[in-house]
């Protein structure tokens, strides 16, 4: 025999009574009288045609049927509560999409300060290329070349990509004293076109002709990890590796050569108060000098074509 229509309003009373082991406590939690809570549970039992509780004086105990039902009701109510919370907090949720290495090495270590200022915000950090089906409120993108280039002015600049040559301390790579010496070492590339190394060599006044071969990786993060493992010499954004240098995990090479070869820009894709607060916080990092890791001197000039254009003209950024 098919059960009658299940009274959905009774399910929270059943779940609370089962969880608390008392209809009186369930009634108090749900702000009704014990009699009202009891009637809700009885209506559910009548609809299902089974007893869900064994009643003994002032105590209740789940029957086998009640225990089986509880697992489904608990899961369903949990999903409803989660969905309701997400819907109610949409205005306080912040989804930030950013390049992988920037997110890991720069943004996430600084997010604690934003969290302290906005403890009620649900933060989602989504790296570019991830498949999470969530539209971002803020997107951070990388642009090769000069920040003043009128062709690349969308968004606010939050970080200048000042690069530095680095290697693992104690390795033979640390013996390099000049740019020419450095090219005698195994070279780690973080883009397939070797763009950052070409720009670095332009500033050094030498052609990019590595003598020991190269290892090409597809992200900045992979190049940093390979460098830490002693695979060779890498070029890395100073702001990303500053803690590693300070902690003695990486050693800078030829520190007099540290060109700015691109910029990271943040764009607000929604106008929610949370988005505007995050953009203001990013501006504050720049104003307080917490965005860039200062190099040993003024930025060198940037030469060559913009870094977000490969030879084919398709976008190629740092990740």
N, C-alpha and C positions, 0 to 999 in steps of 0.2 A: 504494500500500500504506500503510495507516494505521500510524503508529509505535506501538510498544508503550508501556505506561505509563511516563511520564517520571519518573525518580527525582529528586524535588524536592530531596533532600538534596545532590544533586550540583551544583545551581545555584550556591550560594555559592562552590564550588571553581572552577567555570567562570568566574564573574565576577571572582574574585580573580586567577586566572591571566591572564585577558585584560587586566585593569587593570594588573597588575604586570609582565606580560610574562615570567613565570617560574613554573613549577610549584613550584620550591623555595621561592621567596618566598611564594607563595600558601599552601604548607604551613606555613611558619613563622607567617604571619599567623593561620591558623586552628588552630594548635597541633596539627598532625598531622605524620606523616612524609611526605617527598616521595613515597614509594611509595603511601601511602594517598591522597594528593591526585591522583596520576596515575590510580589505579584509579577514583576518583569521576568524573573527566573521561571516561575510557574508557567507563564505564557509561552516561554521558549520550550519548556518540557512538553507542554500540551501540543505545540505545533510539530515537534519532532516525534512525539509518541514514545518517548523514553524518559526515564528518570536520570537526571544529570548529577544529582547529589543524594547522598544518604544523610538524612537528618537525624541527629541524636541529641536530644535536649537542646542546648544552645550551640552545638557544634555541627558543622557540615563536613562531608567528605565526598570527594569525587567518585562517581561510579566509573566502571570501565568505559562506558559510553561518553561520560563527561570528560574523562581523561583524553580520549581520542579526539573529541571535538575541540578541546582547549588548545591543542597544538595549532589547528587551523585558525581559530579565532585570534589567538595571540599574534600569529604571523600577519593576519589580515589587518588587525587593528594597528599593529606596528607600522605597516606600510601606509595606512591611512594617516597616521600621525606624522610620519616622515614627509609624505606628500603635502599635507596641510602646512607643516612648518616651512617647507621650501616655498610653497605658494605665498604664504604670509610674509616671508622674509625676502621676497624677490628684490625689493628695493634695497635691502641691506646685503645682498649677495654681490660679490665682486669677482668677475672672471677676468684674469689677466693672461693674455697670450704673448709669449716672448720666445726668442731664440734659446735653445737648450742651454748653452754655456752661460749666457747672461743670467738665465733663471737660476742655475745652480751656483754659480760662482759670485754673482753680484746681487741679484734681487732678493733671493730667499734669505741670505744672511742679514739683510737689512729690514726684512718684513716685520721683525719683532717690534720695532719702533712704531710702525703703523698699527700693529695689533694692539699695542698698549693704548694708542690714541683712540682706536675704534674697536673695542673688545667685542661688540655685538655683531660685527661683520663676518659673514661666511666667505672665506677666501678660497678661490680656486685658481691655481697656477697651471696653465695649460701651455706646454711647449709646442712651438711651431712644428707641424708635421704629425702631432698626435691625433688620434681618431676620436677624441672625446666630442660627442655631439652637443656641444654647448657654445653658443655664440659669445664671443668675448665682449666685455665692456671697455677694456683698454687693450690696445695692441702695441707692442714694442717691435720696431723693425730696424734692421741695419741698412745703412746706405754707405757705399764706398765713396771715397773722394772727399773733396773739400766741403765743409759744412756750409760755406757761403755760396756754393753752387746753386743758382736760382732754379735749376731743374730738380733739386732735391730739398724742398723746404717744407714738405708736409709733416706736421706733428712738431712736438717740442723736443729739442735736444736734451737728453738726460745724461749722456755719457759720450765723451770723445774717445775714439779707439786709438789710444797711444800704445804702440807696440814696443816690446823689448825682447831681445834675444836672451834665452835662458837655457840652462842645462842642469843636470843633477850634480850637486856638489860632490867632489871627490873623484869624479870621472875624468878621463883624459880630455874630455871636451872643454873642461875648465882652463886648459892651457892656452886657449885661443886668446890672443891679445889684440889682434887687428881684424877688420872685416875679412881680409884675404885669408888669414889663419882660420877663421870661423868656417869658411866655405870648404876647408880641407876636412871638415868633420861630417859625419852623417847628418843629413838635413831632414827635418820633419816638416811636411807641408800640411796645412789645414784646409786648403782648397785644391781642387784638381788643376787649376791654372797657375798655382804658385804665386798668386797676385801679391800677397803681403811680402813675400821674400823679394820679389822684383822691385816693389816700392822701397823696401829697406835698402837694397843694394843701390838703387838710384840715389838715395840720400847719401850712402857711403861712397858713391862715386866709382863703383866697380860693377862689372857685368855679373849677372846671376849665373854662374857656371860652377855648380857644386862638383867637387872632385870625387867624392865618395859615394855618390848615388843618393837617392831620396826615398823616403817612405811617405806615401800620401794617405792621409786620413780625411774623413768627410765631415768632421766637426772640430771646432776649437777644443772641446772637452777631450776628445780622443787624442789630439796632439799633446795636450797638457799631461794626460795620463801616460802616454808613451814617453814623454820627456822625463816624468817622475820615475819611470821604469828604467831610464838610462839608455833608451834607444837612439838618442841623438839630440841635436840642438833644435829648439822650436822658437817661433815667434809667437808671443802671447800678449793679449791686452793686459797692460800693467795693472789695471784695477782688478782683474781676475786673479792674478798670481801674486799680488802684493802680500797676502797672508802667508803664502808658501815661501816667498823670499824672506819675509820677516822671521818665519819659523825655521829657516835654514834648510828647507826641503828643496829649494831651487836656488840657483846661482845666476845673477845677471851677467851677461857678456857684452862687451863693447857698449857700456852704458851711455856713452856720448851720442849714440845713434838711437833715437827714440821718436820716430815720426808719428804724427797723427794721420791715420790713413782712412778714417771713416768716422761715422757717428751713429749712435743709437737714438732713435726718436720714438716718443710715446704719443699715441693718438687716442683720444677719447671717442669711443664708438657708441656711447649712450650718454644721456644727460642726467642720469640719476644722481642724487646727492652723494652717494657713496663713490661713484666714479669721479665726480668733481673733487671730493675730498682726497682721493688717491692721487689725482693729477697735481693737486696743491702740495701734497706730501712729496711727490717726486721733485717739484720745483724747489721745495725746501731743502732737499738733499744737495741740489746744485748750489743753492745760496749759502749753505753751511759748509760747503767744501767737502761733503761726504760722498760725492758721486765719483769723482776722478781720484786716482792715485797719482800724486804728483811725481813727475819724472825728474831727472837731475837738471833740467834746464828748460828753456822755452821750446815750444813745439817746432819741429822742423817743417819746412814747406812740404806740401803734398803735390806730387807730380804724377802724371799718367792719367788714364781714363778712370771714371768713377768706378768704385769697387763693386757696385751692384750690377755691373754689366760685364758679361763674359765676352769672348770673341764673337760669339753668335748674336750678342745683344740680349740674351735671356738673363733674367735676374739671378745673381749669385751672391748670396750674403753670407756673413759669418753665422754659424749655428752652434 
